[in-house]
Amino acid sequence: MPRAARICEVDVAGKTVIVSDLSLRDATRLGMGVALLANWLIRGDLKDGRLVDLFPGYDCAATDFDTAAWILYPSKAFLPRKVRVMVDFLKAELR
């Protein structure tokens, strides 16, 4: 029987603000600090030892508006099929 999940929130502060996930990954590779990055983005870095998972026994996730991923599109009423397919794929893969 799996253990009940316990949520632990950690406040993070710093002087550098990076809004691009690729730039954040590069800054982390350069040793500028720790980062919460998507598994799919750093899978190769973890495998090659360029980055280290600091919490291998934990599932970590963004918990508020400033740290979450958002998909923006003009309207559900006229959503092109290819956009709907992409949204559904991202929701399934990044859940």
N, CA, C and O atoms as CSV, one atom per row, in Angstrom:
chain,resi,resn,atom,element,x,y,z
A,1,MET,N,N,0.844,-1.177,0.000
A,1,MET,CA,C,0.000,0.000,0.000
A,1,MET,C,C,0.892,1.244,0.000
A,1,MET,O,O,1.751,1.375,0.871
A,2,PRO,N,N,0.707,2.164,-0.961
A,2,PRO,CA,C,1.556,3.350,-1.025
A,2,PRO,C,C,1.301,4.281,0.151
A,2,PRO,O,O,0.190,4.377,0.673
A,3,ARG,N,N,2.376,4.967,0.551
A,3,ARG,CA,C,2.270,5.940,1.631
A,3,ARG,C,C,1.501,7.164,1.153
A,3,ARG,O,O,1.499,7.490,-0.034
A,4,ALA,N,N,0.857,7.826,2.086
A,4,ALA,CA,C,0.137,9.064,1.756
A,4,ALA,C,C,1.141,10.145,1.389
A,4,ALA,O,O,2.190,10.273,2.021
A,5,ALA,N,N,0.815,10.909,0.377
A,5,ALA,CA,C,1.691,12.001,-0.052
A,5,ALA,C,C,1.662,13.120,0.969
A,5,ALA,O,O,0.619,13.442,1.538
A,6,ARG,N,N,2.819,13.700,1.187
A,6,ARG,CA,C,2.930,14.850,2.078
A,6,ARG,C,C,3.502,16.006,1.277
A,6,ARG,O,O,4.530,15.850,0.618
A,7,ILE,N,N,2.866,17.142,1.321
A,7,ILE,CA,C,3.318,18.299,0.561
A,7,ILE,C,C,4.220,19.154,1.430
A,7,ILE,O,O,3.866,19.519,2.551
A,8,CYS,N,N,5.388,19.466,0.897
A,8,CYS,CA,C,6.337,20.360,1.551
A,8,CYS,C,C,6.605,21.516,0.604
A,8,CYS,O,O,7.083,21.305,-0.511
A,9,GLU,N,N,6.303,22.735,1.033
A,9,GLU,CA,C,6.576,23.900,0.191
A,9,GLU,C,C,7.881,24.540,0.622
A,9,GLU,O,O,8.177,24.656,1.811
A,10,VAL,N,N,8.660,24.955,-0.380
A,10,VAL,CA,C,9.949,25.582,-0.132
A,10,VAL,C,C,9.952,26.934,-0.832
A,10,VAL,O,O,9.825,27.008,-2.054
A,11,ASP,N,N,10.097,27.998,-0.055
A,11,ASP,CA,C,10.199,29.331,-0.645
A,11,ASP,C,C,11.578,29.488,-1.266
A,11,ASP,O,O,12.590,29.141,-0.657
A,12,VAL,N,N,11.607,30.012,-2.480
A,12,VAL,CA,C,12.865,30.205,-3.193
A,12,VAL,C,C,12.981,31.676,-3.556
A,12,VAL,O,O,12.030,32.283,-4.047
A,13,ALA,N,N,14.156,32.244,-3.310
A,13,ALA,CA,C,14.384,33.652,-3.643
A,13,ALA,C,C,15.780,33.790,-4.225
A,13,ALA,O,O,16.673,32.995,-3.934
A,14,GLY,N,N,15.949,34.803,-5.044
A,14,GLY,CA,C,17.263,35.050,-5.632
A,14,GLY,C,C,17.272,36.374,-6.350
A,14,GLY,O,O,16.240,37.036,-6.463
A,15,LYS,N,N,18.428,36.761,-6.835
A,15,LYS,CA,C,18.577,38.046,-7.509
A,15,LYS,C,C,18.439,37.931,-9.021
A,15,LYS,O,O,18.268,38.942,-9.703
A,16,THR,N,N,18.509,36.732,-9.547
A,16,THR,CA,C,18.440,36.529,-10.990
A,16,THR,C,C,17.063,36.015,-11.369
A,16,THR,O,O,16.535,35.103,-10.732
A,17,VAL,N,N,16.481,36.603,-12.412
A,17,VAL,CA,C,15.199,36.138,-12.925
A,17,VAL,C,C,15.417,35.678,-14.359
A,17,VAL,O,O,15.880,36.451,-15.198
A,18,ILE,N,N,15.086,34.428,-14.641
A,18,ILE,CA,C,15.229,33.858,-15.978
A,18,ILE,C,C,13.876,33.270,-16.356
A,18,ILE,O,O,13.329,32.438,-15.632
A,19,VAL,N,N,13.339,33.707,-17.493
A,19,VAL,CA,C,12.009,33.241,-17.877
A,19,VAL,C,C,12.033,32.137,-18.935
A,19,VAL,O,O,11.002,31.514,-19.188
A,20,SER,N,N,13.151,31.891,-19.540
A,20,SER,CA,C,13.266,30.846,-20.556
A,20,SER,C,C,13.773,29.569,-19.909
A,20,SER,O,O,14.801,29.572,-19.231
A,21,ASP,N,N,13.043,28.470,-20.121
A,21,ASP,CA,C,13.486,27.203,-19.536
A,21,ASP,C,C,14.833,26.758,-20.082
A,21,ASP,O,O,15.619,26.157,-19.350
A,22,LEU,N,N,15.119,27.038,-21.340
A,22,LEU,CA,C,16.414,26.675,-21.913
A,22,LEU,C,C,17.537,27.504,-21.297
A,22,LEU,O,O,18.620,26.983,-21.030
A,23,SER,N,N,17.284,28.789,-21.073
A,23,SER,CA,C,18.284,29.647,-20.430
A,23,SER,C,C,18.486,29.250,-18.976
A,23,SER,O,O,19.607,29.288,-18.468
A,24,LEU,N,N,17.407,28.871,-18.308
A,24,LEU,CA,C,17.511,28.419,-16.925
A,24,LEU,C,C,18.330,27.134,-16.844
A,24,LEU,O,O,19.150,26.967,-15.941
A,25,ARG,N,N,18.103,26.239,-17.784
A,25,ARG,CA,C,18.898,25.006,-17.825
A,25,ARG,C,C,20.376,25.330,-18.036
A,25,ARG,O,O,21.243,24.754,-17.379
A,26,ASP,N,N,20.660,26.257,-18.959
A,26,ASP,CA,C,22.048,26.638,-19.227
A,26,ASP,C,C,22.694,27.278,-18.000
A,26,ASP,O,O,23.852,27.002,-17.687
A,27,ALA,N,N,21.943,28.133,-17.309
A,27,ALA,CA,C,22.475,28.776,-16.103
A,27,ALA,C,C,22.769,27.729,-15.030
A,27,ALA,O,O,23.768,27.825,-14.318
A,28,THR,N,N,21.897,26.737,-14.920
A,28,THR,CA,C,22.105,25.662,-13.954
A,28,THR,C,C,23.336,24.842,-14.329
A,28,THR,O,O,24.125,24.472,-13.459
A,29,ARG,N,N,23.501,24.561,-15.598
A,29,ARG,CA,C,24.692,23.841,-16.071
A,29,ARG,C,C,25.972,24.599,-15.727
A,29,ARG,O,O,27.005,23.991,-15.447
A,30,LEU,N,N,25.895,25.950,-15.750
A,30,LEU,CA,C,27.057,26.791,-15.453
A,30,LEU,C,C,27.303,26.954,-13.955
A,30,LEU,O,O,28.253,27.621,-13.544
A,31,GLY,N,N,26.451,26.348,-13.150
A,31,GLY,CA,C,26.649,26.398,-11.711
A,31,GLY,C,C,26.084,27.624,-11.030
A,31,GLY,O,O,26.513,27.964,-9.927
A,32,MET,N,N,25.131,28.299,-11.654
A,32,MET,CA,C,24.559,29.511,-11.066
A,32,MET,C,C,23.582,29.213,-9.930
A,32,MET,O,O,23.178,30.130,-9.216
A,33,GLY,N,N,23.205,27.978,-9.755
A,33,GLY,CA,C,22.285,27.624,-8.675
A,33,GLY,C,C,21.415,26.446,-9.052
A,33,GLY,O,O,21.609,25.815,-10.091
A,34,VAL,N,N,20.456,26.161,-8.193
A,34,VAL,CA,C,19.539,25.042,-8.428
A,34,VAL,C,C,18.318,25.532,-9.190
A,34,VAL,O,O,18.022,26.727,-9.200
A,35,ALA,N,N,17.615,24.610,-9.826
A,35,ALA,CA,C,16.437,24.977,-10.607
A,35,ALA,C,C,15.452,23.818,-10.613
A,35,ALA,O,O,15.833,22.653,-10.498
A,36,LEU,N,N,14.186,24.162,-10.748
A,36,LEU,CA,C,13.135,23.167,-10.955
A,36,LEU,C,C,12.857,23.133,-12.447
A,36,LEU,O,O,12.281,24.065,-13.007
A,37,LEU,N,N,13.277,22.039,-13.087
A,37,LEU,CA,C,13.167,21.915,-14.542
A,37,LEU,C,C,12.421,20.630,-14.890
A,37,LEU,O,O,12.436,19.660,-14.132
A,38,ALA,N,N,11.779,20.644,-16.032
A,38,ALA,CA,C,11.025,19.477,-16.490
A,38,ALA,C,C,11.949,18.288,-16.738
A,38,ALA,O,O,13.047,18.446,-17.272
A,39,ASN,N,N,11.500,17.109,-16.351
A,39,ASN,CA,C,12.296,15.893,-16.540
A,39,ASN,C,C,12.715,15.711,-17.994
A,39,ASN,O,O,13.863,15.370,-18.276
A,40,TRP,N,N,11.771,15.940,-18.927
A,40,TRP,CA,C,12.083,15.726,-20.339
A,40,TRP,C,C,13.153,16.684,-20.835
A,40,TRP,O,O,13.871,16.364,-21.783
A,41,LEU,N,N,13.274,17.845,-20.218
A,41,LEU,CA,C,14.251,18.836,-20.659
A,41,LEU,C,C,15.662,18.488,-20.201
A,41,LEU,O,O,16.632,18.800,-20.892
A,42,ILE,N,N,15.785,17.852,-19.054
A,42,ILE,CA,C,17.121,17.596,-18.488
A,42,ILE,C,C,17.476,16.112,-18.419
A,42,ILE,O,O,18.474,15.737,-17.804
A,43,ARG,N,N,16.675,15.288,-19.038
A,43,ARG,CA,C,16.927,13.834,-18.996
A,43,ARG,C,C,18.360,13.500,-19.406
A,43,ARG,O,O,19.041,12.730,-18.729
A,44,GLY,N,N,18.814,14.083,-20.519
A,44,GLY,CA,C,20.173,13.839,-20.991
A,44,GLY,C,C,21.229,14.388,-20.048
A,44,GLY,O,O,22.273,13.764,-19.855
A,45,ASP,N,N,20.970,15.548,-19.461
A,45,ASP,CA,C,21.907,16.144,-18.506
A,45,ASP,C,C,22.068,15.273,-17.267
A,45,ASP,O,O,23.173,15.120,-16.746
A,46,LEU,N,N,20.965,14.706,-16.801
A,46,LEU,CA,C,21.027,13.817,-15.641
A,46,LEU,C,C,21.794,12.539,-15.988
A,46,LEU,O,O,22.628,12.072,-15.213
A,47,LYS,N,N,21.502,11.993,-17.148
A,47,LYS,CA,C,22.156,10.759,-17.583
A,47,LYS,C,C,23.662,10.947,-17.746
A,47,LYS,O,O,24.448,10.083,-17.360
A,48,ASP,N,N,24.061,12.099,-18.327
A,48,ASP,CA,C,25.476,12.376,-18.570
A,48,ASP,C,C,26.202,12.954,-17.369
A,48,ASP,O,O,27.420,13.128,-17.414
A,49,GLY,N,N,25.476,13.259,-16.285
A,49,GLY,CA,C,26.104,13.782,-15.082
A,49,GLY,C,C,26.347,15.288,-15.091
A,49,GLY,O,O,27.011,15.810,-14.195
A,50,ARG,N,N,25.816,16.000,-16.099
A,50,ARG,CA,C,25.969,17.465,-16.114
A,50,ARG,C,C,25.137,18.114,-15.017
A,50,ARG,O,O,25.516,19.150,-14.469
A,51,LEU,N,N,23.991,17.493,-14.699
A,51,LEU,CA,C,23.132,17.959,-13.615
A,51,LEU,C,C,22.835,16.790,-12.686
A,51,LEU,O,O,22.939,15.626,-13.073
A,52,VAL,N,N,22.465,17.122,-11.452
A,52,VAL,CA,C,22.182,16.112,-10.435
A,52,VAL,C,C,20.788,16.357,-9.873
A,52,VAL,O,O,20.424,17.497,-9.583
A,53,ASP,N,N,20.015,15.300,-9.719
A,53,ASP,CA,C,18.702,15.387,-9.099
A,53,ASP,C,C,18.900,15.500,-7.592
A,53,ASP,O,O,19.372,14.560,-6.954
A,54,LEU,N,N,18.542,16.647,-7.025
A,54,LEU,CA,C,18.742,16.876,-5.595
A,54,LEU,C,C,17.724,16.157,-4.722
A,54,LEU,O,O,17.968,15.944,-3.535
A,55,PHE,N,N,16.585,15.782,-5.298
A,55,PHE,CA,C,15.524,15.130,-4.548
A,55,PHE,C,C,15.020,13.897,-5.295
A,55,PHE,O,O,13.863,13.863,-5.713
A,56,PRO,N,N,15.871,12.884,-5.470
A,56,PRO,CA,C,15.478,11.731,-6.291
A,56,PRO,C,C,14.294,10.944,-5.742
A,56,PRO,O,O,13.614,10.261,-6.508
A,57,GLY,N,N,14.032,11.015,-4.468
A,57,GLY,CA,C,12.924,10.266,-3.892
A,57,GLY,C,C,11.636,11.047,-3.810
A,57,GLY,O,O,10.670,10.583,-3.203
A,58,TYR,N,N,11.598,12.224,-4.405
A,58,TYR,CA,C,10.436,13.098,-4.300
A,58,TYR,C,C,9.937,13.521,-5.674
A,58,TYR,O,O,10.711,13.630,-6.625
A,59,ASP,N,N,8.633,13.758,-5.764
A,59,ASP,CA,C,8.050,14.391,-6.943
A,59,ASP,C,C,7.972,15.874,-6.630
A,59,ASP,O,O,7.372,16.271,-5.631
A,60,CYS,N,N,8.569,16.683,-7.467
A,60,CYS,CA,C,8.574,18.133,-7.260
A,60,CYS,C,C,7.763,18.798,-8.353
A,60,CYS,O,O,7.814,18.382,-9.511
A,61,ALA,N,N,7.017,19.826,-7.992
A,61,ALA,CA,C,6.179,20.516,-8.965
A,61,ALA,C,C,6.022,21.980,-8.590
A,61,ALA,O,O,6.136,22.361,-7.425
A,62,ALA,N,N,5.761,22.778,-9.594
A,62,ALA,CA,C,5.435,24.181,-9.361
A,62,ALA,C,C,4.080,24.235,-8.662
A,62,ALA,O,O,3.184,23.449,-8.971
A,63,THR,N,N,3.935,25.162,-7.723
A,63,THR,CA,C,2.700,25.194,-6.939
A,63,THR,C,C,1.910,26.485,-7.050
A,63,THR,O,O,0.847,26.606,-6.442
A,64,ASP,N,N,2.399,27.446,-7.806
A,64,ASP,CA,C,1.631,28.681,-7.922
A,64,ASP,C,C,1.754,29.263,-9.328
A,64,ASP,O,O,2.481,28.741,-10.173
A,65,PHE,N,N,1.037,30.338,-9.554
A,65,PHE,CA,C,0.954,30.956,-10.872
A,65,PHE,C,C,2.320,31.310,-11.436
A,65,PHE,O,O,2.565,31.116,-12.626
A,66,ASP,N,N,3.213,31.826,-10.602
A,66,ASP,CA,C,4.518,32.284,-11.072
A,66,ASP,C,C,5.440,31.153,-11.514
A,66,ASP,O,O,6.392,31.391,-12.257
A,67,THR,N,N,5.174,29.934,-11.072
A,67,THR,CA,C,6.080,28.834,-11.375
A,67,THR,C,C,5.460,27.747,-12.240
A,67,THR,O,O,6.113,26.744,-12.530
A,68,ALA,N,N,4.229,27.926,-12.650
A,68,ALA,CA,C,3.539,26.906,-13.437
A,68,ALA,C,C,3.720,27.149,-14.934
A,68,ALA,O,O,4.169,28.216,-15.353
A,69,ALA,N,N,3.369,26.161,-15.714
A,69,ALA,CA,C,3.387,26.289,-17.177
A,69,ALA,C,C,1.971,26.591,-17.652
A,69,ALA,O,O,1.003,26.014,-17.157
A,70,TRP,N,N,1.860,27.494,-18.608
A,70,TRP,CA,C,0.556,27.909,-19.108
A,70,TRP,C,C,0.534,27.818,-20.624
A,70,TRP,O,O,1.530,28.107,-21.286
A,71,ILE,N,N,-0.601,27.416,-21.166
A,71,ILE,CA,C,-0.805,27.399,-22.609
A,71,ILE,C,C,-1.850,28.467,-22.922
A,71,ILE,O,O,-2.954,28.438,-22.379
A,72,LEU,N,N,-1.507,29.387,-23.778
A,72,LEU,CA,C,-2.424,30.463,-24.135
A,72,LEU,C,C,-2.838,30.330,-25.593
A,72,LEU,O,O,-2.002,30.118,-26.471
A,73,TYR,N,N,-4.129,30.455,-25.837
A,73,TYR,CA,C,-4.640,30.454,-27.198
A,73,TYR,C,C,-5.884,31.335,-27.227
A,73,TYR,O,O,-6.514,31.545,-26.190
A,74,PRO,N,N,-6.247,31.854,-28.405
A,74,PRO,CA,C,-7.284,32.888,-28.462
A,74,PRO,C,C,-8.689,32.450,-28.039
A,74,PRO,O,O,-9.369,33.197,-27.335
A,75,SER,N,N,-9.133,31.281,-28.442
A,75,SER,CA,C,-10.515,30.907,-28.157
A,75,SER,C,C,-10.706,29.410,-28.333
A,75,SER,O,O,-10.160,28.822,-29.267
A,76,LYS,N,N,-11.473,28.788,-27.449
A,76,LYS,CA,C,-11.805,27.371,-27.620
A,76,LYS,C,C,-12.777,27.166,-28.779
A,76,LYS,O,O,-12.794,26.106,-29.404
A,77,ALA,N,N,-13.576,28.177,-29.056
A,77,ALA,CA,C,-14.593,28.058,-30.091
A,77,ALA,C,C,-13.990,27.835,-31.476
A,77,ALA,O,O,-14.574,27.123,-32.293
A,78,PHE,N,N,-12.850,28.424,-31.746
A,78,PHE,CA,C,-12.230,28.327,-33.073
A,78,PHE,C,C,-10.802,27.793,-32.973
A,78,PHE,O,O,-9.901,28.276,-33.658
A,79,LEU,N,N,-10.606,26.799,-32.119
A,79,LEU,CA,C,-9.286,26.237,-31.896
A,79,LEU,C,C,-8.919,25.285,-33.028
A,79,LEU,O,O,-9.610,24.287,-33.236
A,80,PRO,N,N,-7.838,25.572,-33.771
A,80,PRO,CA,C,-7.424,24.660,-34.837
A,80,PRO,C,C,-7.125,23.265,-34.274
A,80,PRO,O,O,-6.638,23.125,-33.153
A,81,ARG,N,N,-7.421,22.262,-35.061
A,81,ARG,CA,C,-7.225,20.872,-34.619
A,81,ARG,C,C,-5.785,20.608,-34.174
A,81,ARG,O,O,-5.565,19.924,-33.174
A,82,LYS,N,N,-4.801,21.146,-34.910
A,82,LYS,CA,C,-3.405,20.888,-34.554
A,82,LYS,C,C,-3.051,21.501,-33.191
A,82,LYS,O,O,-2.210,20.964,-32.470
A,83,VAL,N,N,-3.687,22.613,-32.842
A,83,VAL,CA,C,-3.451,23.210,-31.520
A,83,VAL,C,C,-4.085,22.332,-30.449
A,83,VAL,O,O,-3.468,22.092,-29.411
A,84,ARG,N,N,-5.305,21.847,-30.679
A,84,ARG,CA,C,-5.971,20.958,-29.725
A,84,ARG,C,C,-5.149,19.691,-29.506
A,84,ARG,O,O,-5.005,19.237,-28.371
A,85,VAL,N,N,-4.612,19.121,-30.577
A,85,VAL,CA,C,-3.787,17.909,-30.464
A,85,VAL,C,C,-2.546,18.203,-29.617
A,85,VAL,O,O,-2.166,17.392,-28.772
A,86,MET,N,N,-1.918,19.355,-29.838
A,86,MET,CA,C,-0.730,19.729,-29.073
A,86,MET,C,C,-1.070,19.948,-27.597
A,86,MET,O,O,-0.334,19.499,-26.718
A,87,VAL,N,N,-2.170,20.630,-27.324
A,87,VAL,CA,C,-2.592,20.862,-25.941
A,87,VAL,C,C,-2.856,19.529,-25.238
A,87,VAL,O,O,-2.412,19.327,-24.108
A,88,ASP,N,N,-3.570,18.629,-25.894
A,88,ASP,CA,C,-3.857,17.320,-25.307
A,88,ASP,C,C,-2.586,16.524,-25.057
A,88,ASP,O,O,-2.455,15.863,-24.027
A,89,PHE,N,N,-1.646,16.587,-26.001
A,89,PHE,CA,C,-0.366,15.887,-25.847
A,89,PHE,C,C,0.406,16.448,-24.652
A,89,PHE,O,O,0.903,15.687,-23.822
A,90,LEU,N,N,0.508,17.766,-24.564
A,90,LEU,CA,C,1.256,18.385,-23.446
A,90,LEU,C,C,0.611,18.071,-22.102
A,90,LEU,O,O,1.308,17.792,-21.126
A,91,LYS,N,N,-0.706,18.115,-22.049
A,91,LYS,CA,C,-1.382,17.797,-20.802
A,91,LYS,C,C,-1.101,16.357,-20.380
A,91,LYS,O,O,-0.889,16.089,-19.198
A,92,ALA,N,N,-1.097,15.442,-21.327
A,92,ALA,CA,C,-0.849,14.033,-21.010
A,92,ALA,C,C,0.607,13.778,-20.604
A,92,ALA,O,O,0.874,13.025,-19.667
A,93,GLU,N,N,1.537,14.407,-21.312
A,93,GLU,CA,C,2.964,14.156,-21.096
A,93,GLU,C,C,3.548,14.904,-19.903
A,93,GLU,O,O,4.475,14.416,-19.257
A,94,LEU,N,N,3.016,16.078,-19.610
A,94,LEU,CA,C,3.597,16.915,-18.566
A,94,LEU,C,C,2.800,16.917,-17.276
A,94,LEU,O,O,3.079,17.702,-16.371
A,95,ARG,N,N,1.837,16.068,-17.192
A,95,ARG,CA,C,0.963,16.012,-16.018
A,95,ARG,C,C,1.753,15.805,-14.751
A,95,ARG,O,O,1.173,15.735,-13.667
